[in-house]
Amino acid sequence: MEKILIVVDMQNDFITGPLGTPESLKAVPRVQEFLGRWRAERRGEIYFTRDTHHVGYEDTQEGRNLPVLHCLEGSEGWQICPELREYAEDAVIFDKPSFGSQDMAEYLQDSGAAPEEIVLVGLCTDICVISNAILLKAFFPECRITVIAGCCAGVTEESHERALKAMEACQIRVVRDQTEAEDDGNKL
């Protein structure tokens, strides 16, 4: 199997909705540009995750710890942001009720071939991106897992940086800029 790109939770509620941040707004055009290059160069398949909650969210552990109703299935806040919808139309989308998508990891594992590299971009670096990166590393310990730092945003810049450092400690490759990726001979 080739390279795989996973776009994590680029949903309205994390960008312009109740959990939106200035950092996530800045990430949108960078992710859009990266997706455009990825598709144009036919680098590999694209998958999306979508944070998905239902009525009764406030009674879940996440709801008690983060009492902000968000990404309610079917709502406008749950939708992939308009700038990226054209890419999501062709992609497999994994709705996930928690931070990491075990369904996605199992789907990739069941495909029969280990991917050469899994690249992640999206929101939030310090919650769902790190959760998915570590989950995928557990499912595919010999696969190169890469996070594109500039195409991610955390709840705060400080928590974004902490998450990037934590992923590096778990042998997840963090690419801070395109030049870094090209310098090591592995163009992204």
WOGI-V324911 format. One record per residue. RES is the residue in one letter. SS is DSSP state (H for helix, E for strand, L for the rest). PSI is psi in radians with two decimals (999 if undefined). D_FIRST is the distance of its C-alpha to the first C-alpha in whole Angstrom. Layout:
# WOGI-V324911
RES&SS&PSI&D_FIRST ; RES&SS&PSI&D_FIRST
This chain:
# WOGI-V324911
M&L&2.69&0 ; E&L&-2.76&4 ; K&E&2.65&7 ; I&E&2.41&9 ; L&E&2.26&12 ; I&E&2.13&15 ; V&E&1.97&18 ; V&E&2.04&21 ; D&L&0.76&24 ; M&L&1.18&25 ; Q&E&2.68&28 ; N&H&-0.74&31 ; D&H&-0.42&33 ; F&H&-0.10&31 ; I&H&-1.00&32 ; T&L&-0.07&36 ; G&L&-2.75&36 ; P&L&-0.35&38 ; L&L&0.25&35 ; G&L&2.64&35 ; T&L&2.80&36 ; P&H&-0.61&36 ; E&H&-0.71&33 ; S&H&-0.63&31 ; L&H&-0.71&33 ; K&H&-0.49&32 ; A&H&-0.48&28 ; V&H&-0.95&28 ; P&H&-0.52&28 ; R&H&-0.73&26 ; V&H&-0.73&23 ; Q&H&-0.79&24 ; E&H&-0.76&24 ; F&H&-0.78&21 ; L&H&-0.70&19 ; G&H&-0.79&21 ; R&H&-0.75&20 ; W&H&-0.83&16 ; R&H&-0.80&16 ; A&H&-0.63&19 ; E&L&0.04&16 ; R&L&0.92&13 ; R&L&-0.42&11 ; G&E&-3.11&9 ; E&E&2.69&10 ; I&E&2.29&13 ; Y&E&2.67&14 ; F&E&2.58&18 ; T&E&2.68&20 ; R&E&2.03&24 ; D&E&2.25&26 ; T&L&2.06&28 ; H&E&2.88&32 ; H&L&3.03&35 ; V&L&2.35&38 ; G&L&0.08&39 ; Y&H&-0.70&37 ; E&H&-0.29&40 ; D&H&-0.02&40 ; T&L&2.89&37 ; Q&H&-0.77&36 ; E&H&-0.74&35 ; G&H&-0.62&37 ; R&H&-0.57&40 ; N&H&-0.44&39 ; L&L&1.40&38 ; P&L&0.87&40 ; V&L&1.92&39 ; L&L&2.19&38 ; H&L&2.75&35 ; C&L&0.76&32 ; L&E&2.13&34 ; E&L&2.26&32 ; G&L&-0.25&33 ; S&L&2.87&35 ; E&H&-0.61&34 ; G&H&-0.43&33 ; W&H&-0.40&30 ; Q&L&2.62&29 ; I&E&2.46&26 ; C&L&2.59&29 ; P&H&-0.62&30 ; E&H&-0.38&28 ; L&H&-0.04&24 ; R&H&-0.64&25 ; E&H&-0.57&24 ; Y&H&-0.60&20 ; A&H&-0.46&21 ; E&H&-0.60&22 ; D&L&-0.09&18 ; A&L&2.76&16 ; V&E&2.31&16 ; I&E&2.27&19 ; F&E&1.97&19 ; D&E&2.31&23 ; K&E&2.34&24 ; P&L&-0.11&28 ; S&L&-2.97&27 ; F&L&-0.84&26 ; G&L&2.66&22 ; S&L&1.64&20 ; Q&H&-0.60&19 ; D&H&-0.74&18 ; M&H&-0.81&15 ; A&H&-0.75&14 ; E&H&-0.69&15 ; Y&H&-0.82&13 ; L&H&-0.69&10 ; Q&H&-0.72&11 ; D&H&-0.21&12 ; S&L&-0.25&9 ; G&L&-0.30&9 ; A&L&2.32&6 ; A&L&2.33&6 ; P&L&2.63&5 ; E&L&-0.72&6 ; E&E&2.48&9 ; I&E&2.16&10 ; V&E&2.33&13 ; L&E&2.46&16 ; V&E&2.79&20 ; G&E&-2.71&23 ; L&E&2.64&26 ; C&L&2.37&27 ; T&H&-0.76&26 ; D&H&0.03&28 ; I&H&-1.33&28 ; C&H&-0.60&24 ; V&H&-0.87&22 ; I&H&-0.69&23 ; S&H&-0.80&23 ; N&H&-0.69&19 ; A&H&-0.79&18 ; I&H&-0.69&20 ; L&H&-0.80&19 ; L&H&-0.63&15 ; K&H&-0.64&16 ; A&H&-0.69&18 ; F&H&-0.60&15 ; F&L&1.26&13 ; P&L&-0.43&15 ; E&L&-0.04&13 ; C&L&2.51&11 ; R&E&2.04&13 ; I&E&2.17&14 ; T&E&2.37&16 ; V&E&2.25&19 ; I&E&1.78&20 ; A&E&-0.73&24 ; G&E&-0.25&26 ; C&E&0.40&24 ; C&E&2.81&25 ; A&E&2.47&28 ; G&L&3.12&30 ; V&L&-0.68&33 ; T&L&2.86&35 ; E&H&-0.65&34 ; E&H&-0.78&35 ; S&H&-0.54&33 ; H&H&-0.87&30 ; E&H&-0.72&31 ; R&H&-0.74&31 ; A&H&-0.72&28 ; L&H&-0.76&26 ; K&H&-0.69&28 ; A&H&-0.71&27 ; M&H&-0.72&24 ; E&H&-0.68&24 ; A&H&-0.40&26 ; C&L&0.32&23 ; Q&L&0.60&21 ; I&L&2.23&19 ; R&E&2.22&19 ; V&E&2.06&22 ; V&E&2.07&22 ; R&L&-0.46&25 ; D&L&2.87&25 ; Q&H&-0.61&23 ; T&H&-0.72&25 ; E&H&-0.75&24 ; A&H&-0.68&20 ; E&H&-0.54&21 ; D&H&-0.55&24 ; D&L&0.18&21 ; G&L&0.15&19 ; N&L&1.34&16 ; K&L&2.33&17 ; L&L&999&16
